[in-house]
Amino acid sequence: MVGEICSFLAALGVIYLALAAILVFRFPREPERSPANCPPVSILVPLCGEDGHLRDRLAALCRQEYDAPLQIVCGVQDPNDPAIGIVKAVAAESNGVGVDLKVDPKQSGANRKISNLLNMAPLARNPLLAIIDSDILVPPDHLSHIAAALEQPGVGAVTCLYHGVSSVGLWSNLAALSINVHFLPSVIVALTFGVVRPCFGSTIALSRATLQRIGGLSAFKDRLHDDYAIGERLREAGYAVAIPGFSVGHVCRESSGRSFLHNQLRAARTIRMIKPLGYAGSLIAYPMAFAIPAAMLDPTHGLPLLLLALATRLALCVSVESRFSLSRQTYWLLPFCDLLFLLVYAVSFFGGRIVWRGARYRLRSDGTLFQEW
């Protein structure tokens, strides 16, 4: 009986991965389009700590090919944060781009990122705001694509898909794979069938006036899924949130198994809270985890399923690489991904605690955070 259940779930997973590979490969590409008007923009980048590539990511924001005034606003809450020195170094080499820094420990709510943004916001002087997470790497034409998307009728904000970029080490590789072969394909499948309306911290671009109409940043100061909540509030106000057909890089900085599991569990519990039914159904996205016990219990049927699971997972990985022009992934880690992420999936249903940037929180049923320490 157990073998039959595992075989059934593995077969469903194989079908899902094959479908996802096709949908990813056929996902519409962003047409070449220049904005008719480039409004002055302030990019808000909340920071907490440094890594070996933070300077490069901030410098990439300063090198935008954008025909309007550009301001970069960075913020930290700890006056001893090592990111301060990096911001100052980038500002000294910014070639005319204004780089401002806000150091302010004020905590306005449980969500430290939103508190940081609230502290930074008074420094932003331009009418268009682009909130970009500090681990995001953007190409030189990023702002131009965003401005063009904002010009479409009914669009009140623009957000972006993102792919994983490994920093260094095994755990960073696994984190990048988790995005590229699990998260990104699942988002594309959901978008294709219209079952999700996401908004991502990779980029949220909107006018200052639009942000004020939805209550400002303070409305999200206690939310775990602040980016998703911003998107929902925009749609409730009658705005569309555009998602162009390109992705930006999310640099995965996990340096240990502990940090990897903390981040994976936080992401899993966030998605479970946003879309509980869809998250429950995502069980089929891990066919290798079921094909392995099926092959052990019933080799006649289980071994072919295991081979199919491996083949479709690899096909999906190659499809993502091709569609989003990614470098070759670490293919030998794919079987371990399914096992690890099935473990995270199972654990995510028990308890409501997460660890975020070294702080421990408890999740309330309404999606708000309570900081324990």
GUNUNU-81836 format. One line per 10 residues: number of its first residue (from 1); their letters; for each residue x, y, z of C-alpha. Coordinates in steps of 0.001 Angstrom, whole numbers, plus 500000, padded with zeros to 6 digits. Each point is the difference from the previous one (the first is absolute). Last residue first. Layout:
// GUNUNU-81836
NUM	A	X Y Z ~ ...
// end
This chain:
// GUNUNU-81836
373	WEQFLTGDSR	513955 538054 520701 ~ 496379 498846 499809 ~ 498906 502354 497231 ~ 496306 499712 499153 ~ 499243 500094 496309 ~ 496761 500528 498109 ~ 498545 497516 497527 ~ 496480 499943 501455 ~ 500579 496655 501752 ~ 502910 501415 501969
363	LRYRAGRWVI	503547 499035 499141 ~ 502600 499802 502762 ~ 503311 501693 499457 ~ 503667 499319 500717 ~ 502621 502552 498981 ~ 503254 499074 498230 ~ 499043 501572 496681 ~ 496702 498110 499993 ~ 499376 496900 502113 ~ 496490 498558 499794
353	RGGFFSVAYV	497534 498571 502489 ~ 496511 498757 499244 ~ 500093 496360 500968 ~ 499519 496863 497927 ~ 498851 500315 496403 ~ 503402 501315 498855 ~ 501689 496787 501191 ~ 498454 497983 497146 ~ 500946 502495 497287 ~ 503523 500359 501412
343	LLFLLDCFPL	500437 496211 499808 ~ 498577 499959 496461 ~ 502474 502752 499205 ~ 502940 497953 501166 ~ 498975 496835 498155 ~ 499172 501818 496762 ~ 503210 502004 500145 ~ 502164 496928 500647 ~ 498995 498568 496631 ~ 500883 503302 498260
333	LWYTQRSLSF	503473 500382 501518 ~ 501702 498156 497138 ~ 498670 502615 497582 ~ 501931 502964 501407 ~ 498412 502608 497732 ~ 501344 501228 496678 ~ 499946 503755 499684 ~ 496655 501687 499554 ~ 498568 501437 496792 ~ 496441 500311 501402
323	RSEVSVCLAL	498257 497644 497563 ~ 502976 497701 499447 ~ 500996 499549 503634 ~ 496354 499552 501053 ~ 499509 497344 497293 ~ 503236 498263 501019 ~ 498745 499722 503604 ~ 496604 498762 498834 ~ 501629 497343 497815 ~ 502205 498914 502922
313	RTALALLLLP	496947 499613 502228 ~ 498248 498146 497173 ~ 502887 497559 499552 ~ 500504 499317 503706 ~ 496293 499397 500528 ~ 499882 497778 496913 ~ 502912 497937 501304 ~ 498318 499657 503391 ~ 496713 499066 498354 ~ 501739 497289 497965
303	LGHTPDLMAA	501538 498695 503256 ~ 496709 500002 501926 ~ 497925 497765 497746 ~ 502114 496868 499962 ~ 502068 501093 503008 ~ 497028 499858 502403 ~ 500943 500941 503561 ~ 503418 501505 499297 ~ 498893 501638 496750 ~ 496939 501491 501724
293	PIAFAMPYAI	502241 501247 502844 ~ 502115 501897 497406 ~ 497064 501097 497816 ~ 498411 501891 502888 ~ 502865 502443 500662 ~ 500709 500020 496273 ~ 496502 501324 499318 ~ 500323 503244 502002 ~ 497531 502454 498403 ~ 497078 497728 500931
283	LSGAYGLPKI	499928 501433 503536 ~ 499209 503400 498475 ~ 496335 499230 500665 ~ 500301 501044 503651 ~ 501573 503270 498878 ~ 497160 500667 497604 ~ 497487 499418 502757 ~ 501844 502197 502530 ~ 500723 502899 497617 ~ 501407 502965 501978
273	MRITRAARLQ	500692 498199 503283 ~ 501551 496973 498325 ~ 502098 502309 497827 ~ 501401 501756 503091 ~ 500491 496701 501817 ~ 502052 498676 497091 ~ 502096 503168 499668 ~ 500807 500032 503720 ~ 500794 496287 499915 ~ 502361 500417 497069
263	NHLFSRGSSE	501761 502949 501638 ~ 500482 498214 503335 ~ 501043 496784 498239 ~ 502705 501767 497973 ~ 501225 502001 502998 ~ 500441 496778 501985 ~ 501568 498078 497135 ~ 502658 502664 499739 ~ 501184 502815 497714 ~ 496686 501103 498528
253	RCVHGVSFGP	500669 503073 497857 ~ 497692 499371 497046 ~ 500213 502899 497546 ~ 496545 500574 498517 ~ 500508 500874 496339 ~ 497379 501805 497952 ~ 497375 498376 497802 ~ 498370 500867 496707 ~ 496439 499807 498640 ~ 498673 503115 501693
243	IAVAYGAERL	497708 499627 503047 ~ 497537 502902 500123 ~ 497973 500701 503140 ~ 496571 501301 498976 ~ 498384 502758 502044 ~ 496416 500107 501280 ~ 500633 500845 503659 ~ 499509 496334 500941 ~ 502672 499198 497431 ~ 502469 502339 501680
233	REGIAYDDHL	499211 498602 503460 ~ 500620 496465 498727 ~ 503342 500973 498469 ~ 501115 501713 503213 ~ 498964 496906 501969 ~ 502127 497786 497733 ~ 503043 502194 500631 ~ 499340 500214 503757 ~ 499718 496228 500456 ~ 500905 500057 503697
223	RDKFASLGGI	497750 502946 500753 ~ 500540 502241 503050 ~ 501115 503197 498237 ~ 497717 499503 497002 ~ 497647 502997 500354 ~ 503021 502123 500954 ~ 501233 499758 496412 ~ 497326 502361 498754 ~ 496254 499558 500383 ~ 499021 498800 496545
213	RQLTARSLAI	499563 503518 498615 ~ 503408 501065 501371 ~ 501729 497321 497954 ~ 498173 501170 496885 ~ 501112 503606 500595 ~ 503649 498947 500453 ~ 499833 498242 496659 ~ 500592 496298 499707 ~ 502845 497533 499556 ~ 500183 496826 502090
203	TSGFCPRVVG	503107 498028 499113 ~ 501517 496762 501322 ~ 497612 500437 502930 ~ 497392 498112 497996 ~ 496327 500529 499215 ~ 497935 496994 499070 ~ 496511 499523 498574 ~ 499450 496229 499998 ~ 497570 497550 498420 ~ 500032 501476 496496
193	FTLAVIVSPL	500843 496747 498216 ~ 503178 501358 498434 ~ 500832 502012 503116 ~ 499822 496865 502154 ~ 502239 498045 497623 ~ 502450 502928 499871 ~ 500044 500281 503796 ~ 500605 496258 500358 ~ 502870 500196 497494 ~ 501679 502815 501988
183	FHVNISLAAL	499628 498315 503416 ~ 501056 496431 499318 ~ 502784 499568 497427 ~ 501523 503485 500003 ~ 499207 501148 503517 ~ 500938 496784 501791 ~ 503011 499711 497703 ~ 501304 503356 501235 ~ 499573 498854 503612 ~ 501790 496735 499272
173	NSWLGVSSVG	502923 501816 498418 ~ 500215 502383 502967 ~ 500026 496992 502304 ~ 502809 498298 498107 ~ 502388 502934 499847 ~ 500219 503430 498395 ~ 497569 502637 498766 ~ 497504 498024 497955 ~ 497570 502059 497946 ~ 496314 499150 500306
163	HYLCTVAGVG	497439 501328 497555 ~ 497580 502877 500431 ~ 496636 501070 498635 ~ 499419 503718 500116 ~ 497493 502530 501366 ~ 498383 503005 498365 ~ 497419 502333 501511 ~ 496848 501909 499156 ~ 499314 498537 496577 ~ 496577 500926 498612
153	PQELAAAIHS	501248 500758 496494 ~ 503709 499184 499401 ~ 502423 502781 500892 ~ 501261 498158 503085 ~ 501387 497243 497750 ~ 502149 502509 498111 ~ 501348 501455 503263 ~ 500915 496511 501248 ~ 501775 499090 496767 ~ 501979 503260 500158
143	LHDPPVLIDS	500812 499382 503666 ~ 501510 496581 499294 ~ 502034 500987 496942 ~ 503406 499640 501717 ~ 499207 496510 501376 ~ 498876 499447 503619 ~ 501493 498015 502889 ~ 497665 499560 502974 ~ 501315 499190 503494 ~ 499338 503524 501328
133	DIIALLPNRA	496287 499820 499260 ~ 498735 502586 497516 ~ 497341 502640 500706 ~ 499593 502211 496938 ~ 498370 503382 500613 ~ 498880 502460 497314 ~ 499323 503594 501079 ~ 503608 500769 501036 ~ 501354 501325 503321 ~ 500567 496886 502079
123	LPAMNLLNSI	501667 501090 503263 ~ 496703 499914 501931 ~ 499616 496295 499030 ~ 503083 498681 501787 ~ 498541 499584 503496 ~ 496819 498495 498579 ~ 502113 497657 497879 ~ 501902 498794 503082 ~ 496738 499393 501828 ~ 498739 498095 496945
113	KRNAGSQKPD	503094 497771 500046 ~ 499782 499540 503765 ~ 496464 498611 499886 ~ 498863 500054 503649 ~ 499030 503661 499839 ~ 501343 503559 500094 ~ 503543 499175 501145 ~ 502303 503024 500094 ~ 503667 499010 499755 ~ 500761 502682 497353
103	VKLDVGVGNS	502886 500189 497570 ~ 498791 501497 496721 ~ 502327 500067 497012 ~ 499736 501974 496780 ~ 501490 499192 496595 ~ 499400 502632 497324 ~ 501162 498832 496592 ~ 502692 502306 498624 ~ 502672 497422 499310 ~ 499198 497681 502946
93	EAAVAKVIGI	503602 499409 501085 ~ 499945 501793 503376 ~ 496440 498785 500599 ~ 501131 496400 499475 ~ 502667 500385 502688 ~ 497522 501620 502396 ~ 497496 497187 499444 ~ 502702 497399 500635 ~ 501066 501671 503244 ~ 496420 500038 501266
83	APDNPDQVGC	499480 496327 499108 ~ 502222 499063 502957 ~ 497091 500843 502374 ~ 501376 501781 503062 ~ 497270 502672 500048 ~ 497410 497175 499855 ~ 496746 500968 498316 ~ 501225 500160 496426 ~ 498733 501947 496997 ~ 500905 500570 496384
73	VIQLPADYEQ	498461 502618 497697 ~ 501181 499963 496379 ~ 498967 503001 497901 ~ 499585 500158 496231 ~ 499260 503035 497828 ~ 498577 499033 496594 ~ 501099 498216 496828 ~ 500749 496590 501494 ~ 502814 497634 499127 ~ 500532 498908 503614
63	RCLAALRDRL	503579 500021 501239 ~ 499198 501111 503580 ~ 497812 496949 500569 ~ 502812 497758 498796 ~ 502321 501676 502535 ~ 497641 498943 502772 ~ 500112 496389 498804 ~ 503782 500034 499602 ~ 500500 501420 503508 ~ 497754 497325 501472
53	HGDEGCLPVL	502039 497203 498408 ~ 502210 498722 502826 ~ 497279 500273 502619 ~ 498749 502767 502238 ~ 497680 500583 502925 ~ 496442 501267 499971 ~ 499000 502293 497153 ~ 496748 501506 498739 ~ 500413 501189 496380 ~ 497657 502784 498883
43	ISVPPCNAPS	500430 501083 496377 ~ 498886 503573 499362 ~ 498816 500714 496465 ~ 499697 503029 497740 ~ 497335 499257 497384 ~ 501056 498422 496698 ~ 497384 500678 497344 ~ 499122 498117 496850 ~ 501581 496927 501524 ~ 502009 497771 497675
33	REPERPFRFV	498667 496604 498978 ~ 501738 496814 498932 ~ 497376 497364 500634 ~ 500210 498015 503273 ~ 499875 496299 499255 ~ 496836 497971 500364 ~ 500388 496750 501984 ~ 500342 497202 497433 ~ 503060 498365 501609 ~ 498510 500446 503464
23	LIAALALYIV	496671 498516 498903 ~ 501646 496962 498412 ~ 502231 499289 503013 ~ 497035 500486 502356 ~ 497936 497432 498082 ~ 502802 497433 500189 ~ 500505 500767 503693 ~ 496278 499569 500738 ~ 499757 496710 498120 ~ 503027 498646 501867
13	GLAALFSCIE	498517 501176 503295 ~ 496738 498206 499356 ~ 501962 496824 499273 ~ 502015 500419 503210 ~ 496815 500463 502012 ~ 498500 496827 498526 ~ 503198 497998 500498 ~ 500268 501147 503628 ~ 496381 499014 500630 ~ 500527 496609 498339
3	GVM	503133 499331 502030 ~ 498209 500852 503236 ~ 497194 497559 499090
// end
